[in-house]
Amino acid sequence: MRLLKRAKDLGDYLIVALSTDEFNEFKKHKEAYNTYAERKYILEAIKYVDEVIPENDWDQKISDVQKYHIDTFVMGDDWKGKFDFLKPYCEVVYLPRTPGISTSKIKADLK
């Protein structure tokens, strides 16, 4: 939530690319806890998010930036450097994750 707020603060319209179930299966080799439709519904309910688009594969980033006229691409800093290939098309910003908040830790605690 905090990362989305900070991303929204960098512009006037926030588009979130959300991995489809099929892409999650491909990149993580596991099923998401919630379906794409459920995750999309949750994101659309967040006041900072203006639009949610499907992320189907790694290669669509440049075409999405061009199609949606993206000025600033924002990602968590655990991905630092991985999206620098977008710099010819838009500004790339890596935001630090919120200290003390980790999905991996939450998952581990629940076990």
Phi and psi restraints in degrees (value plus and minus 20) as a CYANA .aco file:
   2 ARG   PHI     -85.9   -45.9
   2 ARG   PSI     -58.3   -18.3
   3 LEU   PHI     -83.8   -43.8
   3 LEU   PSI     -60.4   -20.4
   4 LEU   PHI     -84.2   -44.2
   4 LEU   PSI     -60.5   -20.5
   5 LYS   PHI     -82.7   -42.7
   5 LYS   PSI     -65.4   -25.4
   6 ARG   PHI     -85.1   -45.1
   6 ARG   PSI     -56.0   -16.0
   7 ALA   PHI     -84.9   -44.9
   7 ALA   PSI     -65.1   -25.1
   8 LYS   PHI     -81.6   -41.6
   8 LYS   PSI     -56.9   -16.9
   9 ASP   PHI     -83.0   -43.0
   9 ASP   PSI     -37.3     2.7
  10 LEU   PHI    -105.0   -65.0
  10 LEU   PSI     -27.4    12.6
  11 GLY   PHI    -177.6  -137.6
  11 GLY   PSI    -185.9  -145.9
  12 ASP   PHI    -132.1   -92.1
  12 ASP   PSI     -27.5    12.5
  13 TYR   PHI    -167.6  -127.6
  13 TYR   PSI     100.8   140.8
  14 LEU   PHI    -127.1   -87.1
  14 LEU   PSI      98.1   138.1
  15 ILE   PHI    -125.7   -85.7
  15 ILE   PSI     108.3   148.3
  16 VAL   PHI    -128.8   -88.8
  16 VAL   PSI     103.6   143.6
  17 ALA   PHI    -108.5   -68.5
  17 ALA   PSI      98.8   138.8
  18 LEU   PHI    -131.2   -91.2
  18 LEU   PSI     106.1   146.1
  19 SER   PHI     -81.8   -41.8
  19 SER   PSI     112.9   152.9
  20 THR   PHI     -90.8   -50.8
  20 THR   PSI     146.1   186.1
  21 ASP   PHI     -79.5   -39.5
  21 ASP   PSI     -62.0   -22.0
  22 GLU   PHI     -84.7   -44.7
  22 GLU   PSI     -60.7   -20.7
  23 PHE   PHI     -89.6   -49.6
  23 PHE   PSI     -58.8   -18.8
  24 ASN   PHI     -79.1   -39.1
  24 ASN   PSI     -64.3   -24.3
  25 GLU   PHI     -80.0   -40.0
  25 GLU   PSI     -62.9   -22.9
  26 PHE   PHI     -85.9   -45.9
  26 PHE   PSI     -68.6   -28.6
  27 LYS   PHI    -103.3   -63.3
  27 LYS   PSI     -47.2    -7.2
  28 LYS   PHI    -132.2   -92.2
  28 LYS   PSI     -29.0    11.0
  29 HIS   PHI      36.0    76.0
  29 HIS   PSI      14.4    54.4
  30 LYS   PHI    -175.6  -135.6
  30 LYS   PSI     139.9   179.9
  31 GLU   PHI     -99.5   -59.5
  31 GLU   PSI     121.7   161.7
  32 ALA   PHI     -92.1   -52.1
  32 ALA   PSI     130.1   170.1
  33 TYR   PHI     -82.6   -42.6
  33 TYR   PSI     -64.9   -24.9
  34 ASN   PHI    -126.9   -86.9
  34 ASN   PSI     129.1   169.1
  35 THR   PHI     -89.7   -49.7
  35 THR   PSI     145.9   185.9
  36 TYR   PHI     -75.3   -35.3
  36 TYR   PSI     -66.5   -26.5
  37 ALA   PHI     -80.2   -40.2
  37 ALA   PSI     -61.2   -21.2
  38 GLU   PHI     -88.0   -48.0
  38 GLU   PSI     -63.9   -23.9
  39 ARG   PHI     -85.2   -45.2
  39 ARG   PSI     -59.0   -19.0
  40 LYS   PHI     -83.2   -43.2
  40 LYS   PSI     -64.4   -24.4
  41 TYR   PHI     -78.4   -38.4
  41 TYR   PSI     -63.8   -23.8
  42 ILE   PHI     -83.2   -43.2
  42 ILE   PSI     -68.5   -28.5
  43 LEU   PHI     -81.2   -41.2
  43 LEU   PSI     -60.8   -20.8
  44 GLU   PHI     -85.8   -45.8
  44 GLU   PSI     -41.9    -1.9
  45 ALA   PHI    -101.5   -61.5
  45 ALA   PSI     -31.3     8.7
  46 ILE   PHI    -103.1   -63.1
  46 ILE   PSI     108.2   148.2
  47 LYS   PHI     -83.6   -43.6
  47 LYS   PSI     -40.9    -0.9
  48 TYR   PHI    -100.8   -60.8
  48 TYR   PSI     -38.9     1.1
  49 VAL   PHI    -113.1   -73.1
  49 VAL   PSI     103.6   143.6
  50 ASP   PHI    -114.6   -74.6
  50 ASP   PSI     -50.4   -10.4
  51 GLU   PHI    -176.8  -136.8
  51 GLU   PSI     124.8   164.8
  52 VAL   PHI    -141.5  -101.5
  52 VAL   PSI     108.2   148.2
  53 ILE   PHI    -140.3  -100.3
  53 ILE   PSI     132.4   172.4
  54 PRO   PHI     -97.3   -57.3
  54 PRO   PSI     117.7   157.7
  55 GLU   PHI    -123.3   -83.3
  55 GLU   PSI      91.7   131.7
  56 ASN   PHI    -117.4   -77.4
  56 ASN   PSI     -45.2    -5.2
  57 ASP   PHI    -184.2  -144.2
  57 ASP   PSI     148.4   188.4
  58 TRP   PHI     -85.5   -45.5
  58 TRP   PSI     -49.3    -9.3
  59 ASP   PHI    -100.3   -60.3
  59 ASP   PSI     -25.1    14.9
  60 GLN   PHI    -106.8   -66.8
  60 GLN   PSI     -23.0    17.0
  61 LYS   PHI     -76.2   -36.2
  61 LYS   PSI     -70.6   -30.6
  62 ILE   PHI     -82.9   -42.9
  62 ILE   PSI     -65.1   -25.1
  63 SER   PHI     -85.8   -45.8
  63 SER   PSI     -55.4   -15.4
  64 ASP   PHI     -84.6   -44.6
  64 ASP   PSI     -63.6   -23.6
  65 VAL   PHI     -78.7   -38.7
  65 VAL   PSI     -63.0   -23.0
  66 GLN   PHI     -92.0   -52.0
  66 GLN   PSI     -66.0   -26.0
  67 LYS   PHI     -81.8   -41.8
  67 LYS   PSI     -61.4   -21.4
  68 TYR   PHI    -118.1   -78.1
  68 TYR   PSI     -13.8    26.2
  69 HIS   PHI      34.8    74.8
  69 HIS   PSI      30.3    70.3
  70 ILE   PHI     -94.2   -54.2
  70 ILE   PSI     107.4   147.4
  71 ASP   PHI    -112.3   -72.3
  71 ASP   PSI     -55.7   -15.7
  72 THR   PHI    -154.0  -114.0
  72 THR   PSI     104.4   144.4
  73 PHE   PHI    -120.9   -80.9
  73 PHE   PSI     107.0   147.0
  74 VAL   PHI    -139.7   -99.7
  74 VAL   PSI     116.8   156.8
  75 MET   PHI    -167.6  -127.6
  75 MET   PSI     136.3   176.3
  76 GLY   PHI     -85.0   -45.0
  76 GLY   PSI     128.6   168.6
  77 ASP   PHI     -91.4   -51.4
  77 ASP   PSI     -25.3    14.7
  78 ASP   PHI     -90.7   -50.7
  78 ASP   PSI     -30.3     9.7
  79 TRP   PHI    -124.6   -84.6
  79 TRP   PSI      -7.4    32.6
  80 LYS   PHI     -69.3   -29.3
  80 LYS   PSI     108.1   148.1
  81 GLY   PHI      69.3   109.3
  81 GLY   PSI     -41.5    -1.5
  82 LYS   PHI     -91.6   -51.6
  82 LYS   PSI     -40.2    -0.2
  83 PHE   PHI    -137.4   -97.4
  83 PHE   PSI      -0.6    39.4
  84 ASP   PHI     -83.8   -43.8
  84 ASP   PSI     -40.6    -0.6
  85 PHE   PHI     -83.1   -43.1
  85 PHE   PSI     -33.3     6.7
  86 LEU   PHI    -105.2   -65.2
  86 LEU   PSI     -30.2     9.8
  87 LYS   PHI     -76.9   -36.9
  87 LYS   PSI     -51.1   -11.1
  88 PRO   PHI     -88.5   -48.5
  88 PRO   PSI     -35.0     5.0
  89 TYR   PHI    -127.2   -87.2
  89 TYR   PSI     -46.4    -6.4
  90 CYS   PHI    -185.3  -145.3
  90 CYS   PSI     149.9   189.9
  91 GLU   PHI     -93.5   -53.5
  91 GLU   PSI     119.8   159.8
  92 VAL   PHI    -135.6   -95.6
  92 VAL   PSI     103.4   143.4
  93 VAL   PHI    -142.2  -102.2
  93 VAL   PSI     109.8   149.8
  94 TYR   PHI    -128.1   -88.1
  94 TYR   PSI      92.9   132.9
  95 LEU   PHI    -111.6   -71.6
  95 LEU   PSI     118.8   158.8
  96 PRO   PHI     -85.8   -45.8
  96 PRO   PSI     123.8   163.8
  97 ARG   PHI     -88.7   -48.7
  97 ARG   PSI     137.4   177.4
  98 THR   PHI     -92.1   -52.1
  98 THR   PSI     102.8   142.8
  99 PRO   PHI     -78.0   -38.0
  99 PRO   PSI     117.6   157.6
 100 GLY   PHI      63.4   103.4
 100 GLY   PSI     -24.1    15.9
 101 ILE   PHI    -135.6   -95.6
 101 ILE   PSI      98.5   138.5
 102 SER   PHI    -165.8  -125.8
 102 SER   PSI     103.0   143.0
 103 THR   PHI     -82.1   -42.1
 103 THR   PSI     -59.3   -19.3
 104 SER   PHI     -81.1   -41.1
 104 SER   PSI     -60.7   -20.7
 105 LYS   PHI     -86.7   -46.7
 105 LYS   PSI     -62.0   -22.0
 106 ILE   PHI     -80.0   -40.0
 106 ILE   PSI     -66.3   -26.3
 107 LYS   PHI     -78.8   -38.8
 107 LYS   PSI     -64.3   -24.3
 108 ALA   PHI     -84.7   -44.7
 108 ALA   PSI     -61.9   -21.9
 109 ASP   PHI     -82.7   -42.7
 109 ASP   PSI     -54.6   -14.6
 110 LEU   PHI     -91.9   -51.9
 110 LEU   PSI     -41.6    -1.6
